[in-house]
Amino acid sequence: MADYVYGPGRTHLFVPGPVNIPDPVIRAMNRQNEDYRSPAVPALTKILLEDVKKIFKTTSGTPFIIPTTGTGAWESTLTNTLSPGDRIVSFLIGQFSLLWIDQQQRLGFNVDVVESEWGRGADLDVLEAKLRQDTAHTIKAIAIVHNETATGVTNNLATVRKLLDAYRHPALVLVDGVSSICALDFRMDEWGVDVALTGSQKALSMPTGLGIVCASPKALEASKTAKSLRVFFDWKDYLKFYEMGTYWPYTPSIQLLYGLRAALDLLEEEGLDNVINRHTRLGTATRLAVEAWGLKNCTQKEEWFSNTVTAVVVPSYIDSGEIVKHAWKRYNLSLGLGLNKVAGKVFRIGHLGNLNELQLLGCLSGVEMVLKDVGYPVKLGSGVAAAAAYLSNSTPLIPSRI
């Protein structure tokens, strides 16, 4: 049967995950199955567990590479550290924080929701007030999405840690870093994050299928008394096999493990700080283009701007869903839909993962053509020119080619 979605040339994938997969990662995964109980897979896993700690910037954390999605990593984080009825302060700032809160509630936790207008960051003033009042330490955890991809908002995790320290509060800090880790500045040890999680399909630039969770010593200690029901996601099973030196309580995805090895090697070659700086350039260039188009960023303050995704607000006479549909149908360009409260009001440009400056400029050019096609009075080339002017002055030589 003919593939009716075929389009000539490369697909221009600019959703905020899944993202472009580098050719070395694709080649690394193109291999047969093998016996995961052979000496080779445990040897590979041992090195992966050490090297994956680098993307969290931790030396004391214990990582778990779980064959799941970010949603499974959420569940692993919650059920291994908390008991039903435990109070969690959780911030609702967009669709993905909403989904995590829904999971927390369905798992039987007492969720104290702090809601902000979509486009704003977590209200840390409310958190401070709650910590000040909670002298009995009834709050067992703070759950926060580092980078909310529905609205393009990045939260300040360092401030969360400062507030907890100021009130000497022992609550665990649980962080969804799905669209931030490997792209935005993330410091697990320095910021006192107790559990951080990410997914392979985001800035790691792999297929979906690995949920990577990293737990602090404090979180591991909490797991010993946590009473939430867990089986597949139980850290205890992993730790048992770590001690045995075989590492896997069940069959891993061999191909994804080799893909992860290649992805970590690429990050090491570029340098994690260089990767973060590249995402800063791409995010800044995208925001300059949006401004040149005369459109607004959904994110309401510069302090919350995301360098992995930009949510663009469209005029009321345009349905943002039509922009996304038209981009795919006419230009083979994939943009992110507006979700839930911002459905029809924003479209999202993802700029994370294995992506460079010229690829971004191609995307911005496509967005301009789409805007013109749907009736928005954009001056063709305006956003591209603004982004290119910035990038031509800020893009360094490729480190491996100096």
Salt bridges, closest charged atoms under 4 A:
GLU34 OE2 - ARG31 NE 3.98
GLU50 OE2 - LYS53 NZ 3.84
ASP51 OD1 - LYS54 NZ 3.55
ASP51 OD2 - ARG261 NH1 2.91
ASP102 OD2 - ARG106 NH1 2.88
ASP112 OD2 - ARG87 NH2 2.74
ASP112 OD2 - LYS130 NZ 3.11
GLU115 OE2 - LYS341 NZ 3.17
ASP134 OD2 - HIS169 NE2 2.68
ASP165 OD1 - ARG161 NH1 2.98
ASP185 OD1 - LYS57 NZ 3.77
ASP185 OD2 - ARG187 NH2 2.73
GLU190 OE2 - ARG187 NH1 3.08
GLU221 OE1 - LYS224 NZ 3.14
ASP234 OD1 - ARG230 NE 3.45
ASP265 OD1 - ARG261 NH2 2.90
GLU270 OE2 - ARG278 NE 2.77
ASP273 OD1 - LYS57 NZ 3.33
GLU322 OE2 - LYS325 NZ 3.59
GLU357 OE2 - ARG281 NH2 3.02
ASP373 OD2 - HIS326 NE2 2.79
ASP373 OD2 - ARG330 NH1 3.10
